[in-house]
């Protein structure tokens, strides 16, 4: 085979391989969620209205989602980490009211990912870009963001404690 023909064949084969990989990724992404799934974003909540009051709620994997029962027939579902689980609501007689599949996904709106080689750094840009705590980020970056978030939380808790004790002394 002529060198020019080899280059064209190799280029064509590479193009077909890239197209196949993209098609596989799209197919896998589309196969994830079904119409009946409750999609919850990581670190956000969704409301789930039940057709009748529940007396008990079971979460398949509590590390993925947290559920709080409000007013008997309203569930607040909060995404804790990425994954798929289910929520089962039972009435007083232990009959299933609803068995709901829950998918916790990442909210990519206003999110910027910086990739350096195989490492990732995530920023939330609302409107200024600030580091955000995201599973899968570079280990040292994640640790630094986590430490900063913990210090901010402790500062906020200390401020609210001192202001409430100051108010009670008045």
Long-range contacts (C-beta under 8 A, 24 or more apart in sequence): 32-103, 33-103, 34-101, 36-100, 36-101, 37-101, 37-102, 37-103, 38-77, 38-87, 38-100, 38-101, 38-102, 38-103, 39-103, 39-105, 40-65, 40-77, 40-78, 40-79, 40-102, 40-103, 40-104, 40-105, 41-79, 41-104, 41-105, 41-106, 41-107, 42-79, 42-80, 42-81, 42-82, 42-104, 42-105, 42-106, 42-107, 42-134, 42-135, 43-78, 43-79, 43-80, 44-78, 44-79, 44-107, 45-76, 45-77, 45-78, 45-79, 46-76, 46-77, 47-74, 47-75, 47-76, 47-77, 48-74, 48-75, 48-76, 48-77, 48-87, 48-98, 48-100, 49-73, 49-74, 49-75, 50-74, 50-75, 50-89, 50-97, 50-98, 51-97, 51-98, 52-91, 52-97, 53-91, 54-89, 54-90, 54-91, 54-97, 55-90, 55-91, 55-92, 56-89, 56-90, 56-94, 57-87, 57-88, 57-89, 57-90, 58-87, 58-88, 58-90, 59-85, 59-86, 59-87, 60-85, 60-86, 60-87, 60-88, 61-85, 64-102, 64-104, 65-102, 65-104, 77-102, 79-104, 79-105, 80-104, 81-135, 82-106, 82-135, 106-134
